[in-house]
Amino acid sequence: MNKPILANLKVFGCHAYVQVPQDKRAKFDSKSSLCRFLGYAEHQKSYRFEEVSTGAIKISRDATFMEDKFDEGPRNYNDESSVVEFDDHDEDEEKEEGKTDDDMDSSDDDNEDTRSSKSNIKRHTRTQSLEKATVIPSPKRRTYRGPSLEHVSAAAMDFEAAYIVDSVGETPTTFKSAMESSDSGKWKEACDSEFDSLQRNDTWEIVPLPKGRKAIGCRWVFRVKENQDGEVERFKARLVAKGFSQKFGVDYEETFAPVAKFTSIRVVLSMAAKYGLMLHQMDVKTAFLNGSLNEDIYMDQPDGYLDATQPDYVCKLKRSLYGLKQSPRMWNQTIYGFMIKMGFKKCESDHCIYIKRDDQDMILVVLYVDDLILASSNNELLKSTKMALSKRFEMTDLGELDYFLGMEIKNDRKTGMVTVQQTKFLKSVLTKFGMDNSKPVKTPQDPGLKLTKNMCEQECKHEDTMCNVPYRSAVGGIMYLMVATRPDLAAAVGSLSQFSSDPCPTLWQALKRVLRYLQATPNHGLEFTREEGSRICGYTDADWAGDIESRRSTSGYVFMMSGGCISWKSRKQRTVALSSTEAEYMALSEATKEAVWLKVLLGELGEMTSDEAIKMYEDNQGSIALAKNPEFHKRTKHIDIRYHFVREKVESDMMTKPIAAVQFENIRDRLGIQGAAANESRGSVEKTAAVKKTPRQAASSVEASGRPSLAIPVGTGMYQ
């Protein structure tokens, strides 16, 4: 007789974070809800919970339990607290890899005790006030089962925040709700357009399901697309496969597909400023349908378009479909093959950047999934490329580039200036978190405040208060701004993101200060100019032992080109540096790795030759001497060999620590982060009278102050 499995037995009444289904939350909403464990569902293999904030009953198997956490007093609900009835949720829609316990199913059920209370059901209405909002944070650090949050990855959060700007109001989550909405006609038209496109591309054939095979599900996804002015551009519907039910080795194998790096996009924009390139944009309709499948995959027929003559049949997919694990890879391979046939060359440093030269003219194509940027010096070359792409794929020509991945881009070819801002997204973040009327400040960080874990432990009594604060969501919104256009936020985001899983009131106030700084600078962004020149240079610095608890230092660097930032980073070092020289030397290692990659990219784009050097600036004489010669052996022999390939130095104080307003604004201006003063929002802080310095002027001032600049060869295959 098999022993019973006891892993699913949990401590009654303990706290648990229950996953909120994706179709029941917005982009910035919390992914989990703090609940009490009540027991087990009667008719399915799931847990039964009571939501702490509302008293609502939830049925789910996706939960992280905190069996040492219980209530410390009587339960207090809001006046309108009651049982909330959820719609039935197909268990096939739950991701198999997300299971907490192998034998538990996942669904939001209305067959429990909620049935007896249907007449008394009241939906809980969240207050619009930020401090009173019912938003539950993710599990505490000690119970988190994912990667460490000490350094939250920008890639993990950037698009979580990015596409909030693409949606207006409530969008339907199912085909049924779309057809019952006030915009049902527009949604039906969008669905018809998508289905017709699928039919034209011969995406599937209707066949009986073979024995021993299981068909994966599919669903409709709806979105309202806006332009940069916030006006509705179109209603969009897309049929996606439920790829989470695919099995490795049966339904798919390789899945990786590259996208263009943000740094590469900024390099192309800086080149557009230098050469006066035309910038255009195109969109591939149903891009993934262009990829052919190597596996036999069967899918249910889509809602609303069931074949009346063969209702029990399924769709055997011939082409990749959105939602399949291998679809991005198949599409990338398809467009890569076509670009090569057109005479383009793929950059090895970024596989989504293509370049083609025709005599004295050139054209660049930047690929981000199904969005394309085309930069060309010749109008005829641009037109011929567009025509060839439109002939091979179903394309939408969006004309001149003005809005890409939430970034507002303006290209003034007459003056040789390209500006990149995120004003619309920034304002949506401020509005989302109730800070659109906040008092502006001049800097994102308080120079006199040090954030520590001990601070949170001392304020643990405020834990219930922090359950109502969307700290992690706010960090995600600010992070996307930092990743795309705002290097002046790098140090603040790096500091605040370390506490995403366990914030406290002081941290929340520090985060709100960043939002207040954004309120002061809504129109600030990157500015690339022809007059500034295109020669790349870099600056780096380190804040030695800046973390007062771990005593680890923070590395920071920026790279400038055409008067604006193209690459930046602020990150805590992995080990403790025993001296400022060692901290600076380790920071240079990070900057050098980025410089090596930039050198290769610029070489492929024809912007640098093998004998050109990347000039970088540094203010620590010891680290410069150590980079030139193996000096101070007794004091530096313990330094990891990975750091000893450093040969170039840079300067960048605002990337590593909080600094005073005048100094901060001066450095920000020198980084090319500019704002349209005439368009600044009401109440924004006026810029200081600090004189803006161009990168060359900044370099001259560094050299004049006795800080040497280096341009040292580092060997074949690396930058010089």
Secondary structure, DSSP 8 states (H G I E B T S, - for coil): ------TT---TT-EEEEE--GGGS-TTS-SEEEEEEEEE-SSSS-EEEEETTT--EEEES-EEEETT----S-----TT----------GGGS-GGG-SSTT------SSSGGGGGGGG-------SSGGG--------GGG--SS--TT--HHHHHHHHHGGGG--S---SSHHHHHHSTTHHHHHHHHHHHHHHHHHTT-EEEE---TT---B-EEEEEEEEE-TTS-EEEEEEEEEE-GGG--BTTTBS--------HHHHHHHHHHHHHHT-EEEEEEETTGGGGSB-SS--EE---TT---TT-TT-EEEESB--TT-TTHHHHHHHHHHHHHHHTT-EE-SS-TTEEEEEETTEEEEEEEETTEEEEEES-HHHHHHHHHHHHHHS-EEEEEE--EETTEEEEEETTTTEEEEE-HHHHHHHHHHTT-TT----S-SS-TT----HHHHHHTGGGHHHHTT--HHHHHHHHHHHHHHT-GGGHHHHHHHGGGTTS--HHHHHHHHHHHHHHHH-TTEEEEEESTT----EEEEEEETT--TTT---EEEEEEEETTEEEEEEEEE-SS--SSHHHHHHHHHHHHHHHHHHHHHHHHHTTS--TT---EEE---HHHHHHHHS---HHHHTTS-GGGGG-------GGGTS---HHHHHHHHHHTTEEE-GGG--TT-----S-----HHHHHHHHHHTT--EE-----TTS--
